[in-house]
């Protein structure tokens, strides 16, 4: 983009408040004057075609950058198109059909999204989730080992490390809170036991446990394990586990099932919209098919 073009855009306030109408004479009709901002051979990009690129809340620097980037991108596309036209035989009628198909697809997609937002019921009951899980269990086979449990990583210099194991096994509310407070104050990483299922590899990442060769055998053999490296102590308590290639517990895939059900509803709404629009158009006789 030339310095002259940038200066012109700045003077015009980057299209905000820029007067594109020149008055010929008082009380006479006016004609719009299109200002060119870039050219590639005979193809011109006009200032009014940049409308909407700059938002009202954009800073002057950001506005200038956006306009300059758009113009540069437009030039790149134009030189590519023109080079293609010179180099290969382009079926312009086919290109136009594809452009129209793409345009119709975009418009239809926007309307479908609008219709779905207006009509989608995003409330999903536990019963729906359980029914879907029961009917499609083959789709929820684990690809990794998962567990419920506690994992704590603390620096070797942390205080009271000899008490961590006792706190991990305690069911007393006071000591459960003490462990949570301890982890907040001194641990480098931790995951406290709850009903959440978590992938074993993610839980023990960046620890010596990540290098265990046979993790299935490890989970079966060690309900509790502690180890260390040069800087940290690691504590792992396994409350429950599931091995890869078995069916996932429902809680591990609950969010996935919710998304599946929502997506099925969206597809059904999109199909319903097409049917409704077609039937209404047929009733109004908005279209007819001529004999070929």
C-alpha positions in Angstrom: 0.0 0.0 0.0 1.4 3.4 -0.9 2.1 6.2 1.5 -0.3 8.4 -0.4 -3.1 5.8 0.0 -2.5 5.5 3.7 -2.5 9.3 4.1 -5.8 9.5 2.2 -7.4 6.8 4.5 -6.2 8.6 7.6 -7.6 11.9 6.4 -10.9 10.3 5.8 -11.0 9.0 9.3 -10.7 5.5 8.0 -14.1 5.6 6.3 -15.8 6.9 9.5 -17.3 10.2 8.6 -15.6 10.3 5.2 -17.8 12.2 2.7 -17.9 10.3 -0.5 -20.4 12.7 -2.1 -19.3 15.8 -3.9 -21.9 18.6 -4.4 -21.9 19.9 -7.9 -24.1 22.9 -7.3 -26.5 23.9 -4.7 -29.9 22.1 -5.0 -28.6 19.9 -7.9 -28.5 16.1 -7.6 -25.2 14.7 -6.3 -23.2 11.8 -7.7 -21.0 9.5 -5.6 -17.3 9.8 -6.4 -15.5 6.4 -5.9 -12.0 6.7 -4.6 -9.5 4.1 -5.8 -7.2 2.7 -3.1 -5.4 0.0 -5.1 -5.1 -1.4 -8.6 -4.0 -4.7 -10.2 -3.8 -4.1 -13.9 -7.4 -3.1 -14.9 -9.0 -4.3 -11.6 -9.6 -1.5 -9.1 -10.3 -1.7 -5.3 -12.4 1.3 -4.2 -12.6 2.9 -0.8 -16.3 2.1 -0.4 -15.5 -1.6 -0.7 -13.5 -1.3 2.5 -16.6 -0.5 4.6 -17.0 -2.6 7.7 -13.3 -3.6 7.9 -12.7 -0.9 10.6 -14.9 -1.0 13.7 -15.8 2.1 15.7 -13.9 0.9 18.7 -10.6 0.4 16.8 -7.6 2.6 17.6 -6.1 4.6 14.7 -3.1 2.3 14.6 -5.2 -0.8 14.6 -7.5 0.6 12.0 -4.6 1.5 9.7 -3.1 -2.0 10.1 -6.4 -3.7 9.3 -7.0 -1.7 6.2 -3.4 -2.2 5.0 -3.6 -5.9 5.6 -6.9 -6.1 3.7 -5.5 -4.2 0.7 -2.4 -6.3 0.7 -4.4 -9.5 0.8 -6.7 -8.2 -2.0 -3.6 -7.5 -4.2 -2.2 -11.0 -3.5 -5.5 -12.7 -4.5 -5.9 -10.5 -7.6 -2.3 -11.2 -8.9 -2.9 -14.9 -8.3 -6.2 -14.9 -10.2 -4.8 -12.9 -13.1 -1.8 -15.2 -13.3 -4.1 -18.2 -13.3 -6.2 -16.7 -16.1 -3.1 -16.2 -18.2 -1.6 -19.6 -17.5 -4.4 -22.1 -17.6 -7.7 -22.5 -19.4 -10.4 -21.4 -16.8 -14.0 -22.4 -17.3 -15.5 -19.2 -16.0 -19.1 -20.5 -16.2 -18.1 -23.4 -13.9 -16.3 -21.1 -11.6 -19.4 -18.9 -11.4 -21.6 -21.9 -10.6 -19.2 -22.9 -7.8 -19.2 -19.3 -6.5 -23.0 -19.3 -6.5 -23.2 -22.6 -4.7 -20.7 -21.4 -2.1 -22.7 -18.2 -1.6 -26.0 -20.1 -1.2 -24.3 -22.5 1.2 -23.0 -19.6 3.3 -26.5 -17.9 3.4 -28.2 -21.2 4.1 -25.7 -21.9 6.9 -26.3 -18.6 8.6 -30.0 -19.0 8.4 -29.7 -22.6 9.8 -27.6 -21.3 12.7 -30.2 -18.6 13.4 -33.1 -21.1 13.3 -31.2 -23.5 15.6 -30.4 -20.8 18.1 -34.1 -19.9 18.2 -35.4 -23.5 18.6 -32.6 -25.6 20.2 -33.5 -27.2 23.5 -30.1 -27.6 25.2 -31.5 -29.2 28.3 -30.4 -32.9 28.6 -31.5 -35.1 31.4 -29.5 -37.8 33.1 -32.0 -40.4 31.8 -31.2 -39.3 28.2 -27.5 -39.6 28.8 -27.8 -43.0 30.4 -30.0 -44.3 27.7 -27.6 -43.2 25.0 -24.7 -44.6 26.9 -26.4 -48.0 27.3 -27.4 -48.2 23.6 -24.0 -47.1 22.2 -21.5 -48.6 24.6 -19.4 -49.9 21.7 -18.7 -46.2 20.8 -17.2 -45.5 24.2 -14.2 -47.9 24.4 -11.3 -46.4 26.3 -8.2 -45.5 24.3 -6.2 -44.9 27.5 -5.9 -46.0 31.1 -8.0 -43.8 33.5 -8.2 -43.6 37.3 -9.8 -41.9 40.2 -7.3 -41.0 42.9 -4.8 -38.5 44.4 -1.5 -37.4 43.0 0.8 -34.9 44.8 4.2 -33.5 43.7 6.1 -31.6 46.3 9.7 -30.2 46.5 12.0 -32.2 48.7 12.5 -29.2 51.0 8.7 -28.9 51.7 7.7 -29.2 55.4 5.9 -32.2 57.0 6.3 -34.5 53.9 6.3 -37.5 56.2 2.6 -36.6 57.0 1.4 -36.6 53.3 0.7 -40.3 53.1 -1.4 -40.3 56.3 -3.4 -37.3 55.1 -4.0 -39.0 51.7 -5.6 -42.0 53.3 -7.6 -40.1 55.9 -11.4 -39.8 55.7 -11.7 -37.3 58.5 -13.0 -34.0 57.2 -10.4 -32.0 59.2 -7.5 -33.9 57.6 -9.0 -33.8 54.1 -9.1 -30.0 54.4 -5.6 -30.1 55.9 -4.3 -32.0 52.8 -6.0 -29.5 50.4 -4.5 -26.6 52.3 -1.0 -28.3 52.3 -1.2 -28.8 48.5 -2.2 -25.2 47.9 0.8 -24.0 50.0 3.6 -26.3 49.1 2.9 -28.6 46.1 4.2 -28.1 42.6 1.3 -30.1 41.2 -1.6 -32.0 42.7 -4.9 -33.7 42.0 -7.1 -34.6 44.9 -9.4 -37.6 45.0 -13.0 -37.0 43.9 -15.4 -38.6 41.5 -13.6 -37.3 38.5 -11.9 -39.8 36.1 -8.6 -38.6 34.7 -6.2 -40.1 32.2 -3.3 -41.8 33.9 -0.7 -40.4 31.5 -2.0 -36.8 32.0 -2.0 -37.2 35.8 1.6 -38.3 36.1 3.1 -36.3 33.3 6.5 -34.8 34.1 7.2 -37.3 36.8 9.1 -40.6 37.1 5.7 -42.4 36.9 5.4 -41.3 33.3 8.3 -43.6 32.4 6.7 -46.8 33.9 6.9 -49.4 31.0 3.8 -51.5 31.9 1.2 -49.1 33.2 -1.6 -51.7 33.2 0.4 -54.0 35.6 1.4 -51.0 37.7 -2.3 -49.9 38.2 -3.2 -53.5 39.1 -0.3 -53.8 41.6 0.0 -50.5 43.4 -3.0 -48.9 45.1 -0.4 -46.5 46.6 3.0 -45.5 45.2 5.7 -43.0 46.2 8.9 -42.1 44.5 11.3 -39.2 44.0 13.8 -37.6 41.7 16.6 -35.1 42.3 14.1 -32.3 43.2 10.7 -33.6 44.1 8.7 -36.2 46.0 5.8 -37.9 44.2 2.8 -39.6 45.9 0.0 -41.5 44.1 -3.1 -43.1 45.6 -5.3 -45.1 43.2 -8.9 -45.4 44.3 -10.3 -46.9 41.1 -9.0 -47.5 37.6 -10.2 -48.6 34.2 -7.9 -50.2 31.6 -7.8 -49.2 27.9 -9.9 -51.2 25.5 -12.6 -51.5 28.1 -15.9 -49.6 28.1 -15.5 -46.1 29.6 -17.4 -45.4 32.8 -20.4 -43.1 32.0 -19.0 -40.2 34.1 -15.9 -40.1 31.9 -17.9 -39.7 28.7 -20.8 -37.7 30.1 -19.8 -34.4 28.4 -19.1 -36.3 25.1 -22.6 -37.8 25.2 -24.2 -34.4 25.9 -22.4 -32.9 22.9 -23.5 -35.9 20.7 -27.1 -35.5 21.7 -27.0 -31.7 21.1 -25.4 -32.2 17.7 -28.1 -34.7 16.8 -30.8 -32.2 17.8 -29.1 -29.5 15.6 -29.0 -31.9 12.6 -32.7 -32.7 13.1 -33.6 -28.9 13.4 -31.6 -28.2 10.2 -33.5 -30.9 8.4 -36.8 -29.7 9.8 -36.1 -26.2 8.6 -35.4 -27.3 5.1 -38.6 -29.3 5.0 -40.7 -26.4 6.5 -39.3 -23.9 4.0 -39.8 -26.2 1.1 -43.4 -27.1 2.1 -44.3 -23.4 2.6 -42.8 -22.5 -0.8 -44.8 -25.3 -2.4 -48.0 -24.1 -0.8 -47.4 -20.6 -2.0 -46.5 -21.9 -5.5 -43.2 -20.0 -5.2 -41.6 -22.4 -7.6 -42.4 -24.7 -10.5 -40.4 -27.2 -12.6 -40.7 -26.9 -16.4 -40.7 -29.9 -18.7 -37.4 -30.3 -20.4 
